[in-house]
């Protein structure tokens, strides 16, 4: 994220955090409860010591103290190769003892930040943002760097995002963030996503944000989220900086398949490619039958096969960019059996068909053993019943919907035969079609002052931020959701740069930024048999 001008909201956000950092976080509730945080009486050597050459630091307090979640909040900047031994651990004491095990850099200012981890022993009142500072040179560096972090996809960044500064010198290259600890390190807070890196020396730096999962002060692409500024920062600087955090694109990573049932193999993978991989059996036989399917809403394939007895199956997983081979050997697993269920629970929404979902691939259907009734007594033709041509695990019934009319599908024994010679027992599925009057309609319009070059997806989210409905804005920057279940929704806008109707994240080394996401943060109530119109004005 590039350097930006002072912004009213960001200034207010940072000011609020700095004011909060100076306030006591105890919460008095009356009576004799202690709400006073511990008081630092003395430090040996003193806070702010220069020409520091000691191996041990002692901090003395006016009462017994202990640490709470120290490893989550402890930040030492610049980072040390060997973590110091800090006591007390698991007990209470009036003194914090810090034993340094590392060789310190020359002419460098160090800060040991405990966050809110140090608390009194009884009421756990925190010493807010306890910090010990010293310098190995003859002065304490005094520059600072301030800004905020936002998540490119989520509404709010996680707490304690690690902020890292690397010297932008002749040694710097883009791979350092993977291999080496930064020159300076800091963190956002636990409540607001702002940072304030202190005790910095003048110079040119590269700024990174990291959701550092394993706390190693290095970027692990498969574990961490990353954010970075395109241009270096020159200190001193009184500017505020905004860094956008994202989980990097994983073009494709195959995961070892496993036998998940007597006749199917689960093939997980990780991918941000538009197309799922394909699977091929490398040791086929004349008797081998296979069928692969993409599991809905998951990065996984399922390979069905027959017969179920085998010594091993060699698989080739082919993506747009890679080939991976795996060997699956037989293990003890449960037998795959045929079950059938209605694919939609409750009434069938307008413009949808009734569908049966099978647990195993269907081979044939015997319509002479299938009955279809309207109002329980009027027999209908079974010609409307067919296998889904695109899905061997689905049976569809394409009939004209009649509102307030009950339908029933009966399957007599043997009506369904799957590829593993399993058949159904007697089954009955009542269903009905829902009326449009039970749904609402939403008309959405986006107003912009500047032209928008990419398609925009309008996504309706439920209270858990789950995507339920999606439409693409037309040339008039409008769209209509015709059949929306009554409820409370929020709107997310996705600036779909490549037009693939899904969110694409970024790439650090390729300098690709994530697609833009905006949460409108306005709740919209959709009522049955009602049309709602809403307009959002986009500033830029």
C-alpha positions as CSV (number, residue, x, y, z in Angstrom):
1,X,0.0,0.0,0.0
2,X,1.6,3.3,-1.0
3,X,2.2,6.3,1.2
4,X,-1.0,8.3,1.7
5,X,-2.0,11.7,3.0
6,X,-3.3,12.3,6.4
7,X,-6.8,11.0,6.6
8,X,-9.3,12.1,9.2
9,X,-10.5,8.6,10.2
10,X,-6.9,7.3,10.4
11,X,-5.8,10.2,12.6
12,X,-8.7,9.7,14.9
13,X,-8.1,6.0,15.1
14,X,-4.4,6.4,16.0
15,X,-5.2,9.2,18.5
16,X,-7.8,7.0,20.2
17,X,-5.3,4.2,20.5
18,X,-2.5,6.4,21.9
19,X,-4.9,7.9,24.5
20,X,-6.1,4.4,25.4
21,X,-2.5,3.3,25.8
22,X,-2.0,5.9,28.5
23,X,-5.2,5.0,30.4
24,X,-5.5,2.4,33.2
25,X,-7.2,-0.7,32.0
26,X,-8.4,-1.9,35.4
27,X,-12.2,-2.0,35.7
28,X,-13.3,-1.1,39.2
29,X,-16.5,-2.8,40.3
30,X,-16.9,-1.4,43.8
31,X,-15.9,-2.6,47.2
32,X,-12.2,-3.1,48.2
33,X,-11.2,-4.7,44.8
34,X,-7.7,-3.5,43.8
35,X,-7.8,-1.7,40.4
36,X,-4.4,-0.2,40.6
37,X,-1.7,-1.6,38.2
38,X,1.7,-2.5,39.5
39,X,4.3,0.4,39.9
40,X,7.8,0.1,38.6
41,X,10.0,1.2,41.5
42,X,13.5,0.7,40.0
43,X,15.3,-0.8,37.0
44,X,18.9,-2.1,37.0
45,X,20.4,-0.7,34.8
46,X,18.1,2.3,34.6
47,X,15.6,2.7,31.8
48,X,17.3,4.7,29.0
49,X,20.9,3.5,29.8
50,X,23.4,4.2,27.1
51,X,26.7,2.4,26.4
52,X,24.9,-0.7,27.6
53,X,27.1,-3.8,28.2
54,X,25.1,-5.8,30.7
55,X,23.9,-9.4,30.4
56,X,21.1,-9.1,33.0
57,X,18.3,-6.6,33.6
58,X,16.2,-6.4,36.7
59,X,12.9,-4.6,37.1
60,X,11.5,-4.1,40.7
61,X,7.8,-3.5,41.5
62,X,5.8,-2.5,44.5
63,X,3.8,-5.7,44.6
64,X,3.9,-9.3,43.4
65,X,3.5,-9.6,39.7
66,X,3.3,-12.3,37.1
67,X,3.0,-12.7,33.3
68,X,-0.1,-13.5,31.4
69,X,0.2,-14.6,27.7
70,X,3.7,-13.2,27.6
71,X,4.8,-14.9,24.3
72,X,1.8,-13.4,22.5
73,X,2.7,-9.8,23.5
74,X,6.5,-9.8,24.0
75,X,8.3,-7.8,21.3
76,X,12.1,-7.1,21.3
77,X,13.3,-4.7,18.7
78,X,15.7,-5.2,17.0
79,X,14.9,-9.0,17.3
80,X,17.4,-11.1,19.1
81,X,18.8,-14.3,17.6
82,X,18.4,-16.1,21.0
83,X,15.4,-15.3,23.1
84,X,16.3,-14.0,26.6
85,X,15.3,-15.9,29.7
86,X,12.6,-13.9,31.4
87,X,11.4,-14.7,34.9
88,X,9.0,-15.2,36.7
89,X,7.5,-18.0,34.7
90,X,4.4,-19.6,36.1
91,X,4.8,-18.0,39.5
92,X,4.7,-14.6,41.2
93,X,7.5,-12.3,42.1
94,X,8.3,-8.6,42.9
95,X,11.0,-8.6,40.3
96,X,11.3,-9.3,36.6
97,X,14.7,-10.9,35.7
98,X,15.8,-10.7,32.1
99,X,18.9,-12.7,31.1
100,X,20.3,-11.7,27.7
101,X,21.9,-14.6,25.8
102,X,22.6,-12.7,22.6
103,X,25.5,-10.5,21.4
104,X,24.0,-7.1,21.0
105,X,24.6,-4.9,17.9
106,X,26.9,-1.9,18.3
107,X,25.4,1.7,18.4
108,X,21.9,0.3,18.5
109,X,18.8,1.3,20.5
110,X,16.9,-1.7,21.9
111,X,13.4,-1.9,23.3
112,X,11.8,-4.7,25.2
113,X,8.0,-4.4,25.0
114,X,5.8,-6.5,27.3
115,X,2.5,-5.1,26.0
116,X,-0.1,-5.8,28.7
117,X,1.4,-9.1,29.7
118,X,2.7,-8.0,33.1
119,X,-0.1,-8.0,35.7
120,X,-0.4,-7.9,39.5
121,X,-0.8,-11.4,41.1
122,X,-4.2,-10.9,42.7
123,X,-6.5,-8.9,40.5
124,X,-4.5,-9.2,37.3
125,X,-4.4,-5.4,36.7
126,X,-2.0,-4.9,33.8
127,X,0.9,-2.6,33.7
128,X,-0.1,-0.9,30.4
129,X,2.5,-1.2,27.7
130,X,5.6,-1.8,29.9
131,X,8.7,-1.0,27.9
132,X,12.4,-1.2,28.8
133,X,14.8,0.8,26.5
134,X,18.5,0.9,26.3
135,X,21.3,1.7,23.8
136,X,24.6,0.1,23.1
137,X,25.8,3.4,21.7
138,X,26.1,6.8,23.3
139,X,22.5,7.9,22.5
140,X,18.9,6.7,22.4
141,X,17.5,6.8,18.9
142,X,14.2,8.7,19.1
143,X,12.5,8.5,15.7
144,X,9.1,6.8,15.3
145,X,6.8,5.5,12.6
146,X,3.0,5.5,12.8
147,X,0.2,4.0,10.8
148,X,-2.5,1.4,10.6
149,X,-3.2,-2.0,9.1
150,X,-6.3,-3.3,7.4
151,X,-7.2,-6.7,6.1
152,X,-7.8,-6.8,2.3
153,X,-10.6,-9.3,2.7
154,X,-11.9,-9.3,6.3
155,X,-13.7,-6.5,8.0
156,X,-11.0,-6.3,10.6
157,X,-7.4,-7.3,10.9
158,X,-6.4,-9.8,13.6
159,X,-4.9,-8.4,16.8
160,X,-1.1,-8.2,17.3
161,X,-0.1,-7.9,13.6
162,X,3.7,-7.8,13.5
163,X,5.2,-4.7,11.9
164,X,8.7,-5.1,10.4
165,X,11.3,-2.6,9.1
166,X,14.2,-3.7,6.9
167,X,17.0,-1.4,6.1
168,X,16.7,-0.3,2.4
169,X,20.4,-0.5,1.7
170,X,22.7,-2.3,-0.8
171,X,22.2,-5.6,1.1
172,X,18.4,-5.5,0.9
173,X,16.5,-7.7,-1.6
174,X,12.9,-8.9,-1.7
175,X,13.7,-12.4,-0.3
176,X,15.0,-11.1,3.0
177,X,11.5,-11.2,4.5
178,X,11.5,-15.0,4.0
179,X,15.0,-15.6,5.5
180,X,16.1,-12.9,8.0
181,X,14.6,-11.1,10.9
182,X,14.0,-7.3,10.4
183,X,16.1,-4.5,11.7
184,X,13.1,-3.2,13.8
185,X,9.9,-4.9,14.9
186,X,6.7,-3.8,16.5
187,X,3.0,-4.7,16.7
188,X,-0.5,-3.4,16.4
189,X,-2.6,-3.5,19.5
190,X,-5.2,-6.0,20.6
191,X,-8.2,-3.8,20.0
192,X,-7.3,-1.3,17.2
193,X,-5.2,-2.1,14.1
194,X,-2.7,0.8,14.5
195,X,1.0,0.8,15.1
196,X,3.7,3.1,16.6
197,X,7.3,1.9,16.1
198,X,9.6,3.8,18.4
199,X,13.3,4.3,19.1
200,X,14.3,4.1,15.4
201,X,17.4,5.4,13.7
202,X,17.4,7.7,10.7
203,X,17.6,6.0,7.3
204,X,15.6,4.4,4.4
205,X,13.4,1.4,5.3
206,X,11.0,-1.2,3.8
207,X,7.9,-1.6,5.8
208,X,6.0,-5.0,6.1
209,X,3.0,-6.2,8.1
210,X,2.8,-9.9,9.0
211,X,0.3,-12.1,10.7
212,X,3.1,-14.2,12.0
213,X,1.5,-17.5,12.8
214,X,4.6,-19.2,14.3
215,X,6.2,-16.1,15.7
216,X,9.5,-16.5,13.9
217,X,9.7,-12.9,12.5
218,X,9.9,-14.3,9.0
219,X,7.4,-14.7,6.2
220,X,6.0,-18.2,5.7
221,X,3.7,-17.9,2.7
222,X,1.6,-21.0,3.5
223,X,1.0,-19.9,7.1
224,X,1.1,-16.1,7.2
225,X,-0.6,-13.1,5.8
226,X,1.6,-10.3,4.5
227,X,1.3,-6.6,3.7
228,X,3.9,-4.2,2.3
229,X,4.5,-0.7,1.0
230,X,5.7,-0.5,-2.6
231,X,8.0,2.4,-1.9
232,X,10.6,2.7,0.9
233,X,10.2,5.0,3.8
234,X,12.7,7.7,4.7
235,X,13.0,8.5,8.4
236,X,12.4,10.9,10.0
237,X,8.9,11.1,8.7
238,X,5.7,12.6,10.2
239,X,3.4,10.8,7.6
240,X,1.0,8.1,8.5
241,X,1.1,4.8,6.6
242,X,-1.6,2.3,5.7
243,X,-0.6,-1.3,5.0
244,X,-3.0,-3.8,3.5
245,X,-2.7,-7.4,4.8
246,X,-3.6,-10.4,2.6
247,X,-3.1,-14.1,2.4
248,X,-0.9,-14.7,-0.7
249,X,-2.1,-16.6,-3.8
250,X,-1.4,-20.3,-3.8
251,X,-1.3,-21.1,-7.5
252,X,-1.5,-24.8,-6.9
253,X,-0.4,-27.3,-4.2
254,X,-1.4,-30.9,-4.3
255,X,-2.2,-32.6,-1.1
256,X,-1.7,-36.4,-0.6
257,X,-4.9,-38.2,-1.6
258,X,-6.4,-40.7,0.8
259,X,-8.8,-43.6,0.6
260,X,-12.0,-42.3,2.2
261,X,-14.4,-45.1,1.5
262,X,-14.4,-48.6,-0.2
263,X,-15.0,-47.0,-3.6
264,X,-13.7,-43.5,-3.5
265,X,-10.5,-41.5,-2.9
266,X,-10.5,-37.9,-1.5
267,X,-8.1,-35.6,-3.3
268,X,-7.6,-32.3,-1.4
269,X,-5.6,-29.5,-2.9
270,X,-4.8,-25.8,-2.4
271,X,-5.4,-23.5,-5.3
272,X,-6.3,-20.0,-6.4
273,X,-6.6,-21.1,-10.1
274,X,-9.9,-20.6,-11.8
275,X,-10.1,-24.3,-12.9
276,X,-9.9,-27.3,-10.6
277,X,-7.3,-29.9,-11.4
278,X,-8.0,-33.2,-13.2
279,X,-7.2,-36.7,-12.0
280,X,-6.0,-39.6,-14.1
281,X,-5.3,-43.2,-13.1
282,X,-1.9,-44.2,-14.3
283,X,-2.4,-48.0,-13.9
284,X,-5.8,-48.6,-15.3
285,X,-7.1,-52.1,-16.1
286,X,-9.9,-53.3,-18.4
287,X,-12.2,-53.7,-15.4
288,X,-11.5,-50.3,-13.8
289,X,-14.3,-47.7,-13.9
290,X,-13.7,-44.2,-12.6
291,X,-15.6,-41.0,-12.1
292,X,-14.2,-37.8,-10.6
293,X,-16.2,-34.9,-9.2
294,X,-15.4,-31.5,-7.7
295,X,-16.7,-31.2,-4.2
296,X,-18.9,-28.1,-3.9
297,X,-17.4,-25.2,-2.0
298,X,-14.2,-27.1,-1.1
299,X,-10.8,-27.4,-2.7
300,X,-11.2,-31.2,-3.1
301,X,-11.9,-33.8,-5.8
302,X,-13.5,-37.2,-5.2
303,X,-12.5,-40.1,-7.4
304,X,-15.0,-42.9,-7.5
305,X,-13.7,-46.3,-8.8
306,X,-14.7,-49.9,-9.3
307,X,-13.8,-52.6,-8.4
308,X,-13.0,-51.9,-4.8
309,X,-10.1,-54.5,-4.5
310,X,-6.7,-53.3,-5.6
311,X,-3.0,-53.5,-4.7
312,X,-2.4,-49.8,-5.3
313,X,-3.7,-46.9,-7.5
314,X,-1.3,-44.5,-9.1
315,X,-2.8,-41.0,-9.6
316,X,-1.8,-38.1,-11.8
317,X,-3.1,-34.8,-10.5
318,X,-2.9,-32.3,-13.4
319,X,-3.4,-28.5,-12.8
320,X,-2.9,-25.6,-15.2
321,X,0.7,-25.3,-14.1
322,X,1.8,-28.6,-12.6
323,X,1.8,-32.4,-12.6
324,X,1.9,-34.4,-9.3
325,X,1.8,-38.2,-8.9
326,X,0.7,-40.1,-5.9
327,X,0.2,-43.8,-4.9
328,X,-2.9,-44.8,-2.9
329,X,-2.7,-48.1,-1.1
330,X,-5.6,-50.0,0.4
331,X,-6.5,-49.4,4.1
332,X,-9.4,-50.4,6.2
333,X,-12.3,-48.0,5.5
334,X,-16.1,-48.1,5.7
335,X,-18.1,-49.4,2.8
336,X,-19.7,-46.9,0.4
337,X,-23.5,-47.3,0.5
338,X,-26.3,-45.7,-1.5
339,X,-28.4,-43.1,0.3
340,X,-30.7,-40.5,-1.2
341,X,-31.9,-37.1,0.1
342,X,-33.6,-34.0,-1.1
343,X,-31.0,-31.5,-2.3
344,X,-33.1,-28.6,-1.0
345,X,-34.5,-28.6,2.5
346,X,-38.0,-27.1,2.7
347,X,-40.0,-25.6,-0.2
348,X,-38.3,-25.3,-3.6
349,X,-37.5,-21.6,-4.3
350,X,-38.9,-20.1,-7.5
351,X,-37.0,-20.9,-10.7
352,X,-35.4,-24.0,-9.2
353,X,-36.1,-27.7,-9.7
354,X,-36.6,-30.5,-7.2
355,X,-33.4,-32.6,-7.0
356,X,-32.4,-35.8,-5.3
357,X,-28.8,-36.1,-4.1
358,X,-27.2,-39.5,-4.0
359,X,-24.3,-40.5,-1.8
360,X,-22.7,-42.6,-4.6
361,X,-22.7,-42.2,-8.4
362,X,-25.9,-43.4,-10.1
363,X,-25.6,-45.8,-12.9
364,X,-29.3,-46.3,-14.0
365,X,-32.8,-45.5,-13.0
366,X,-35.9,-47.7,-13.6
367,X,-38.8,-45.4,-14.2
368,X,-41.2,-48.3,-13.9
369,X,-40.3,-48.4,-10.2
370,X,-40.8,-44.6,-9.7
371,X,-44.1,-42.9,-9.0
372,X,-44.8,-39.2,-9.1
373,X,-48.0,-37.8,-7.6
374,X,-49.7,-34.4,-7.3
375,X,-52.0,-33.9,-4.3
376,X,-51.2,-37.5,-3.3
377,X,-53.6,-39.0,-5.8
378,X,-53.0,-37.5,-9.2
379,X,-50.4,-39.6,-11.0
380,X,-47.9,-37.7,-13.2
381,X,-45.7,-38.9,-16.0
382,X,-42.3,-40.0,-14.9
383,X,-40.7,-38.7,-18.2
384,X,-39.8,-35.5,-16.3
385,X,-37.4,-37.6,-14.1
386,X,-33.9,-37.9,-15.3
387,X,-30.3,-38.1,-14.3
388,X,-28.5,-34.8,-14.2
389,X,-26.2,-34.9,-17.3
390,X,-23.5,-32.9,-15.5
391,X,-23.6,-34.8,-12.1
392,X,-23.8,-38.5,-11.7
393,X,-24.9,-38.0,-8.1
394,X,-28.1,-36.1,-8.8
395,X,-31.6,-36.9,-10.0
396,X,-33.7,-34.0,-11.3
397,X,-37.5,-33.6,-11.8
398,X,-38.4,-31.0,-14.3
399,X,-42.1,-30.3,-13.8
400,X,-44.1,-27.1,-14.0
401,X,-44.4,-25.7,-10.4
402,X,-47.8,-25.3,-9.0
403,X,-48.1,-23.1,-5.9
404,X,-49.8,-24.5,-2.7
405,X,-49.8,-27.9,-4.3
406,X,-48.1,-30.9,-2.6
407,X,-46.1,-33.3,-4.7
408,X,-44.7,-36.7,-3.8
409,X,-41.9,-38.8,-5.3
410,X,-42.0,-42.5,-4.5
411,X,-39.1,-44.8,-5.2
412,X,-39.8,-48.6,-5.1
413,X,-37.0,-51.0,-4.3
414,X,-34.5,-51.2,-7.2
415,X,-35.5,-47.9,-8.8
416,X,-32.0,-46.6,-8.4
417,X,-28.9,-48.6,-9.2
418,X,-25.4,-47.1,-8.5
419,X,-22.1,-48.1,-10.0
420,X,-21.3,-50.5,-7.1
421,X,-24.5,-52.6,-7.5
422,X,-26.2,-50.9,-4.6
423,X,-30.0,-50.2,-4.8
424,X,-32.5,-48.3,-2.8
425,X,-35.2,-49.4,-0.4
426,X,-38.7,-48.0,-0.5
427,X,-38.4,-44.2,-0.2
428,X,-40.9,-41.4,-0.4
429,X,-40.0,-37.7,-0.8
430,X,-42.8,-35.1,-0.4
431,X,-42.0,-31.6,-1.8
432,X,-43.7,-28.4,-2.8
433,X,-42.8,-25.2,-4.7
434,X,-42.6,-21.9,-2.9
435,X,-44.2,-18.7,-3.9
436,X,-42.3,-15.6,-5.0
437,X,-44.5,-13.8,-2.4
438,X,-42.5,-15.4,0.3
439,X,-39.3,-13.7,-0.9
440,X,-38.2,-10.2,-1.3
441,X,-36.5,-8.2,-4.1
442,X,-33.5,-6.0,-3.8
443,X,-32.6,-3.3,-6.3
444,X,-29.1,-2.0,-5.8
445,X,-27.4,0.9,-7.5
446,X,-23.9,2.2,-7.2
447,X,-23.1,5.8,-7.8
448,X,-19.5,6.8,-8.5
449,X,-17.8,10.1,-9.2
450,X,-15.1,8.4,-11.3
451,X,-15.5,5.6,-13.9
452,X,-15.0,2.1,-12.6
453,X,-12.9,0.0,-15.0
454,X,-13.5,-3.5,-13.6
455,X,-16.8,-5.5,-13.1
456,X,-18.2,-5.2,-9.7
457,X,-19.8,-8.1,-7.8
458,X,-22.5,-7.2,-5.3
459,X,-22.6,-9.9,-2.6
460,X,-25.3,-10.2,0.1
461,X,-23.9,-11.5,3.4
462,X,-25.6,-13.0,6.4
463,X,-24.8,-12.2,10.0
464,X,-21.8,-14.5,9.9
465,X,-20.5,-12.8,6.7
466,X,-21.4,-15.9,4.6
467,X,-22.1,-15.1,1.0
468,X,-25.7,-16.0,0.1
469,X,-26.4,-14.1,-3.1
470,X,-24.3,-12.5,-5.8
471,X,-24.9,-10.4,-8.8
472,X,-22.7,-8.4,-11.3
473,X,-23.5,-4.7,-11.8
474,X,-24.7,-3.9,-15.3
475,X,-23.6,-1.0,-17.5
476,X,-25.8,1.3,-15.4
477,X,-24.1,0.1,-12.2
478,X,-27.3,-1.5,-11.1
479,X,-28.4,-5.1,-10.3
480,X,-31.5,-6.8,-9.0
481,X,-31.8,-9.7,-6.6
482,X,-35.2,-11.3,-7.4
483,X,-35.6,-14.1,-4.9
484,X,-34.1,-13.2,-1.5
485,X,-35.1,-14.9,1.7
486,X,-36.5,-12.5,4.3
487,X,-33.8,-11.5,6.8
488,X,-31.1,-8.9,7.6
489,X,-28.2,-8.6,5.2
490,X,-25.1,-6.6,4.6
491,X,-23.5,-5.8,1.2
492,X,-20.0,-6.5,0.1
493,X,-18.6,-5.1,-3.1
494,X,-15.9,-7.0,-5.0
495,X,-14.0,-5.1,-7.7
496,X,-13.5,-8.2,-9.9
497,X,-10.5,-7.1,-12.0
498,X,-10.3,-10.3,-14.1
499,X,-14.1,-10.9,-14.3
500,X,-13.9,-14.4,-12.9
501,X,-16.7,-13.7,-10.4
502,X,-14.6,-14.5,-7.3
503,X,-12.1,-12.9,-5.1
504,X,-8.5,-13.0,-6.1
505,X,-5.8,-12.2,-3.6
506,X,-2.3,-10.9,-4.2
507,X,1.3,-12.0,-4.7
508,X,4.2,-10.4,-2.9
509,X,7.0,-11.3,-5.3
510,X,4.9,-10.6,-8.4
511,X,3.8,-7.3,-6.9
512,X,0.1,-8.1,-7.4
513,X,-2.3,-6.5,-4.9
514,X,-5.5,-8.2,-3.9
515,X,-8.8,-7.3,-5.6
516,X,-10.5,-4.5,-3.8
517,X,-13.2,-5.4,-1.2
518,X,-15.6,-2.9,0.3
519,X,-18.1,-3.6,3.2
520,X,-20.9,-1.2,3.1
521,X,-21.6,-1.8,6.8
522,X,-25.3,-0.9,6.5
523,X,-27.8,-3.5,7.4
524,X,-30.6,-4.1,4.9
525,X,-33.8,-5.7,5.9
526,X,-35.5,-7.9,3.2
527,X,-39.2,-8.6,3.8
528,X,-41.4,-11.0,2.1
529,X,-43.4,-9.8,-0.9
530,X,-41.5,-6.4,-0.7
531,X,-39.1,-4.5,-3.0
532,X,-36.2,-2.8,-1.4
533,X,-34.2,-0.1,-3.2
534,X,-30.8,1.0,-2.0
535,X,-28.1,3.3,-3.4
536,X,-24.5,3.5,-2.4
537,X,-22.3,6.5,-3.3
538,X,-18.7,5.5,-3.8
539,X,-16.3,8.4,-3.2
540,X,-13.4,6.9,-5.2
